[in-house]
Amino acid sequence: MIVENTPLESGLFMPAEWEVHEGTWLQWPHDDTHENVQMCMEYLWLAMAAALHQHETVHVTVPDDRRFEHLEGQVAYYGFDRDKFDLHIIPTNDIWSRDNGPIFLVNGDGELAITSWNFNGWGGRYPYEKDRQTAKSVADNLSLLLFNAPITLEGGAIEVNGHGTMMATRSSIINPNRNPGMDQEKIEAAIKAYLGVKHIIWLSGAPREFCDAVGDETDFHIDTYARFVDVSTVLYCWTDDKSNPFYPYLHQHLSELKEAVTESGKQMTLIELPLPNNAIYSTLIMGNRAPFKPAPTLAVYANFYIANGVVLVPVYGDINDTRALEIIAEHFPGRDIIGLPAQVTAELGGMMHCVTQQQPAAVNMNNQDKS
């Protein structure tokens, strides 16, 4: 059911990702947008599902009956607990649950609702007519209230600490390809009303020209570059290599984070998270071929996903993988840190966080947290 008042007026807010989940939403790989996506990616989705369903329900959308039957076969073949898989036929253009899927809110009584944010294919870059209906379809399937926000943004563009503070990049939201004619003041008002946040930390992001040049079709989503790991601690992407084209933007982010405070006025603890070095094979020479030369990519470690009992971290067979896993583990001592190979998804512009969406535990749901 769609309602007219705002989530803020209803006492709803977006909790932090590390708070207890009922489950995680995935959109199963399919070939409707990217050719051979299902063949290349299904092993990764199965690995994510294997880790997640030990601790919470895995909610999965598939676009049609044929793929529903295929996934049921995969669940049975790999011996997964079918009771931990909640399958839905919901057509989608793509596979990025974080960006086109529902964003869940809760209130002080533990009741759940859904927000929809007018997904437009990352500023019109890709088809989005089916994706735009995903949040409503999930709300209908779960019989939850649906709030339609008056602006456009993607789930990967926002990062909350659950206590009233949100981080975002200006380039991915205050952008004419999402919100033409809207200034920062109007956008902030909408965000606060529909996410229940009090305070917004804006990082600059990067201009469209740079994003297009490096293949970042999100216009520098925050979940790729800076993440809360508790109320006032942020892991931020960093490289000391000044020749890396990302360096000036990461340097600007760091300067802005050093000046930022939380909703309570507290300065944040900032923890450096290295970029992949991209040099794991740099000393390998085969025949007459020259050594591998490192090249900047969209691959990062910050695009991890925090679930009940586990953190799913993208890894690349890179010399910085181990250090990144260690840093993330330091901040989640009660969870298993699971590195999953993410080269294929990184080539398409996203990693573990981009393809997942958390559903918080709530009292108005039949399926309670099963961790």
N, C-alpha and C positions, 0 to 999 in steps of 0.2 A: 504494500500500500504506500502510495506517495503522499507525503504530508507537506503542508505549506509553511509551518513554522521552522525555525532553524534548529540544528542540533544543540547549539549553545543555549537557546531558550528552553530546550528539553533536558538540559543537564548532561548532555552527551559529550564525550571527548575521545580522542585517539590515544589508547594506551601505548606504552613502550613495547617494542618488539620482544624484549626479554621477559615480559610478564606472561603469565600462564596462558597457553593456547588451548582451545578445543581442537583445533586442527590447522592444516595448511592446505591452501588451494593451489593446484597445478593445472595448467592447460596442456594436455598431452600433445606431444609433437605430431604435426600433420603437415602435408605438403601443399596446403592451399595458398601459401604465400611464398615460401622459399622451397625451391626444388630439392628433393631428397632430404628434407629436414628430418622426417621420421626415421629414415634409415640411419642417418648420422647421429641423431640425438637420443634415440630411445634408450640406449644403454645408460646414458646419464640420468634420464628421468627414472629409470628403474633403480639406479643406485640411490638417488635421492629418496625415492619412495621406500626403499628397503630400510634406510636409516630413520626416516621420519615415522614410519608406522609402528616402530618399537615404542614410541612415546606419545603419539597423538594420531587422530584421524587424518587420513589423506583424502581430501576432497579433490576429485578429478573431473574436468570437463573434457568431453570429446564431441566432435562436430556431428556425428551421425551414428546410426545403428551399427554399421559395419565396423567402425572403429571401436564402438562400445564392446562388441563381441570380441574383437581382437585384444582389447585390454583385459577383459575378463579372462581370456586365455592366458595372457602373460602373468596375471596375478596368480592363477592356479598353477602354471608351469613352475614359477619360482617359489612356490610354497608360502606366499604371503598370507597373512591373516585377513581373510576376506571381510571380516567384521570391521576392520580398520580402514577399509576402502569404501568411500561414498562416491559413486559414479553418477555423472549427470550428462545428458545430451544437451549441450549448449553450443550452437555454432559460433565459431570465432574466425576472424581473419588470420590470427597469429597466435603466438605461444607465450606472450609476455604478461603473465598474470599480475605482476606488480603494477604494470602501467595501465592496462585496460580493464582490470578486474575491480571488484568492490573494495572499498576501504571501510573497514569495520570500526565502529565506535561503541563505547559502553557508557553507562552512567553509574552513579554511586550505588545503585541497587543491583548492579551486575546485569542489567538488561542490555541487549545488543540491538544495534541498528546498522544500516548500510548507507554510505554516501556514494554518489555517482558524480563524475567530474568532466562530462562532455568530451570524452576522449576523441581526438581528431587526428590520429595517426602521426603523432609527434610533429605537429605543425603541417599536416597535409603531405607528409613524405610517403605514406603507405595507405592502402585501402583500410577503412576502419568502420564501415557501416555495421558489420556484425559485432565487432569488438565494442562498439559504443553501447550496445544493448546488454553487455555481459553483466554489469552490476545489477540492472533491473531483473535479469533472468535469475541471478543468484538470490536476490531478495524475494522473488516470487517462489522459488524452490524452497526457501527456508521460512517463508511467511514472516518476513521481517519488514519493519518500516524502512522506506527508502527516501532519502533526502537528495534532491537534485541541486547541486551547487551552481551558482551563477557564473562561474569562471571555468576555464579549462586548465587542467594540470594532470600529470601522471603520478602514480604512486611512488615511482623512483625519484621524483622531484622533491619529495618531502622526507624529513627525518625528524622524529620527535623523541623527547626524553620522558614523556608520560606525565610530566609535572607542569606542563604549560609552555615549554619552549620548543620551537621548531627551527630547523636549519633548512635552507634552500639556496639555490643559485638564482640570481636575477635572470641570467640568460635563458633559463629553461621555463620560466613562468612569466616574468615581465617582458613579454616578447610578442610582437605583432602577429606571429604565426600561431599563437595560442589565444592571446587576449588583446586583440586590436582595440586601440582607443582607450584602454584602461591604464591608469597610472598606479604607482605603487600603493598609494593610500587606499584606493578602491579594492585592489587585489588583496591587501592585508586584511581589510575589513571582512571580505568574503572568506578568507582562510580562517580567521579567528572564529567567525560565526559557524563554519561548517566542519571545523576540526576541533573546536573547543580549546584552542591554544591562546595564550596570553601574550606571548613574546616571540618575535621572529628574528633570527640571525640570518642576514643576507650575506652570502659570499658572491663574488662577482661572476664566477663562471668564465665563459669564453665567448667570443663573437661567432656569429654564424659562419663566417668565412673560414675560421680556424676549425670549427667543428666539422664542417663539410670536408675540409682538406684531410683530416685524420680519420674520417668515417664515424664520428660521434653524432649519430642522428637524434640524440636526445637533447642536444644543446647543453651538454655538461650537467647531467643529473647529479644531484648531491650524493646519491647512494653509491656512486662510483669513486667519490673523492673524500668524503668525510662522514664518519658514523659515530653516533652516541653508543657507548658501551655501559654507561650508567648515567645518572642524572646530570653530572657535570664533567664527564670524561669523554673526550673525542679522539678517535683514531683518525689520522689524516694521511693521505697519500703524499709521499715525498721521494725526491731524488736529488742527489748532490750534483748530478751531471747537468751543468748549465747549458750544454749543447742539446739536451733533450728538448724538443719543441714544447712539451708540457710544462717545463720548468717555470717560465714566467707566470703561468696561471696558478701553479701550485704555490709558488712563492707569494703571490698576491693573496691566495686563500689563507696561508699561514699568518700573514700580517693581519688579516681581518679576524681570524680566530683569536689571535693574541689580544685583540681589543674587545672581543665579544664577552658578554656575561649571560648567565642564565636568567630565568624569570625572577629569581630571588636576588639578583645583582651579584652573584658569585662568579668570579673568574673561573674559566674552565681549565682542567688539566688536559694538556695536549700531548698525545703519544704518536711518535713518528711510525708510520707503516710503510716499508719500502715498496717501491714499484718493482715488478719483475725486472731482472737484469737483462733478460733476453740474450744472454751470452753463454747459456749452458753448453752449446756446441761450438763455442768460438775457437777452441783449440783442436777441433777435429778436422783432419784433412783426409779426403778419400780420393785416391788416384791423383789426377791433375786438378781437381777442384780446389778453389781457394777456400780458406777457412770461412765458416759462417760469420757474417757480419751482423751484429745486433742492430735491430731497427725498432723504433718506438711503435707500440701497439696500444690498443684499448684495454689490454689485459691488466687487471689490478687484483689485489687481494681484499680491498675494502668492500667489495660487493658480496660479502658473506651473508648468510641467513641464520638468524638465531631462533631455534625451536626449543620445545621442551626437551631437556636432556642432551641436546646436541647443537653444535654450530657447524653448518656446512660451508666450507671455505673453498673457493676456486684455487686450483693449483695448475702448474703448467710444465712440470718437469724442469723447473728453473732453479738456478743456484740460490735464489732468495726464498724459495718455497718454505724451507724448514724454519728460517727465521720468522717469516710472516706467521706461520702456524704457532710458533712459540709465543709471539707477541699477543695474538688473539687469545690463546689459551690462558695467558696470565690474567685476563679479564673475565674469563668464564670458568672458574675452577670447578664448578659443579656440573659441567657439561663435557661430553666427549667432543673433541675437535676432529672433524672428518674432512680431509682434503679430497676433493673430487676434480678430476681432470676437466678443465673448462676451455680448452683451446677452441673447440668448435663453436661454442656459444659466444666466446669472446670475438671470434671473427665476424659474428653477426651483431655485435655491439652490446652484449650483456652476459651476466654470469648468474650465480646462485640466487642472489637477491632479486634479480630482474624477473626470474621465472617462478617466484613463489609469492604467496600473499597469506599472511597470518589471519586466522579467525580466533579472536580472544575467547576464553572461557566465559560463559554467561549463564544466567539462571533461566532465561526464557528460551532455552534450546533443549531439545530432546536428548541430544548427544553431549554429555558433559565431558570435561577433560579426562583423558584416559591414560595420562602419563604415569 
